[in-house]
Structures are given as structure tokens and as C-alpha cells.
Amino acid sequence: MASLAARLFTETYGPTHPEPELSRYLARSFSVEGTREAIADDGVTMLIVEDPKGSAIAYAYLRSSADPPAGVDGDRALEIVRFYVDVVTQGRGVGAALMDKCFDDGKNRGADVIWLQVWKEAPWAVGFYARMGFLVVGSAPFYFGDQVGDDHIMAKSL
Ligand SMILES: CC(C)(COP(=O)(O)OP(=O)(O)OC[C@H]1O[C@@H](n2cnc3c(N)ncnc32)[C@H](O)[C@@H]1OP(=O)(O)O)[C@@H](O)C(=O)NCCC(=O)NCCS
């Protein structure tokens, strides 16, 4: 799980988020220990998509959020912390199918809103989330070493 997450982050954001900060970010965000702790958390769901040969090709990391950011309206919120489809698999409906599972997980947990943070300069992801029914409800910074990115907060009622 940790190596899949690090690989897909690098594939997507490596060109715009270079070394030396990239390795530090990967170590901080995708350690085996941190991933193990997240999986053990009752408020967390990790979904992995495998191809017919059993290789991991996509994943989603979901977390109940007691205190969601301004603009996310609801009594019980679920955050999509990470959502990645391997580049060789993109454009074939895997993201939409995985998102449906995220919505199911939210409903099973009694969540009434699902939200996420996405880089404003990632139109491929912003467009996909809009297609999945998310609306931009706010903005937030994203820290990457000295780089401070500008993220959208997007949300959808469940
Ligand atoms: C964004 C991402 C998850 C989409 O997954 P995917 O498997 O390629 O998406 P799908 O093939 O399931 O597409 C689902 C629908 O979204 C639409 N869509 C995809 N990208 C779109 C875009 N940029 N703008 C508008 N619609 C888009 C598709 O056309 C499809 O619509 P349809 O149902 O009418 O045919 C995938 O490209 C990805 O993982 N990118 C890199 C990682 C990343 O940026 N993750 C987000 C981090 S916040």
C-alpha cells in the first residue's frame, strides 16, 4: 500500500514537485508505519483496485472527518485523503468505479457529505471530480517544502 501510494504520487506529481523535497515528502507521507496506523484506524477505509493478474492499479484512502473545513456542509463528513489511478489504466472507467465504492463507504458509515482537497493546477483531477458530482466549496494551501500550492476544497452531498 505504501509503495503503491508513493509510486502513484511520483508518477502524477514528480514532474511539478521535484527533488530534493519529493523524497522527503514521500518518506513523510507514505511510510509503511504511517500506512499501517491508518489502516488500523476504525475511521479509515483503504480501497485497492487490482487488475486480473492481481497487480494494484488504483487506490482510495478515506477518513471520517470530525472537523471538516469551512464550506463542507453536513453533520457527518468523510474525507477522500488520496485517490489515484495508475496512468496506464486511466480513462477506462476505473476512477468512476472506485468513486462509486467511496460513495458506498460513506453511506455505510452514515456520512452525509464527502469532500477532498485537490491542486488547482491539476485540471485532469478537478474535471474528473466535477464529473463525479463534486462542487468547489473553498480553498486551502498545500505545503511541499518551500512550495505552497493552492488547492480547491470540493464536496458532494451523499
Ligand atoms: C483523476 C483520475 C482519478 C480519473 O480516473 P480515471 O480512471 O482516468 O477516470 P474514468 O475513466 O473513470 O472517468 C470517469 C469519468 O470522468 C470523466 N473525466 C475524466 N477526466 C476528466 C476531466 N479532466 N474533465 C472532465 N471529465 C473527466 C471521464 O470522461 C468519464 O466520464 P464518462 O463517465 O462520461 O465517460 C485519474 O486520472 C488519476 O488518478 N490521475 C492522477 C492522480 C490524481 O491526480 N489524483 C487526484 C489527486 S487529488
The ligand as an ORCA input file, in Angstrom:
! r2SCAN-3c Opt
* xyz 0 1
  C      -8.345     11.784    -11.994
  C      -8.374     10.267    -12.117
  C      -8.598      9.654    -10.745
  C      -9.528      9.830    -13.051
  O      -9.592      8.404    -13.107
  P      -9.920      7.630    -14.476
  O      -9.932      6.172    -14.189
  O      -8.990      8.100    -15.542
  O     -11.398      8.182    -14.782
  P     -12.565      7.408    -15.557
  O     -12.009      6.758    -16.787
  O     -13.274      6.522    -14.602
  O     -13.511      8.606    -15.971
  C     -14.758      8.803    -15.322
  C     -15.499      9.942    -15.989
  O     -14.816     11.179    -15.717
  C     -14.595     11.851    -16.933
  N     -13.356     12.609    -16.819
  C     -12.110     12.155    -16.556
  N     -11.247     13.182    -16.531
  C     -11.979     14.300    -16.776
  C     -11.657     15.671    -16.898
  N     -10.416     16.125    -16.745
  N     -12.658     16.537    -17.158
  C     -13.932     16.121    -17.311
  N     -14.297     14.813    -17.207
  C     -13.327     13.936    -16.959
  C     -14.485     10.744    -17.966
  O     -14.721     11.222    -19.262
  C     -15.585      9.826    -17.517
  O     -16.826     10.373    -17.901
  P     -17.987      9.473    -18.547
  O     -18.497      8.661    -17.412
  O     -18.957     10.443    -19.066
  O     -17.352      8.644    -19.601
  C      -7.063      9.749    -12.754
  O      -6.835     10.439    -13.941
  C      -5.846      9.887    -11.845
  O      -5.662      9.090    -10.938
  N      -4.991     10.881    -12.120
  C      -3.734     11.033    -11.444
  C      -3.835     11.078     -9.938
  C      -4.529     12.287     -9.433
  O      -4.364     13.386     -9.932
  N      -5.338     12.052     -8.405
  C      -6.028     13.095     -7.717
  C      -5.189     13.625     -6.617
  S      -6.108     14.855     -5.720
*
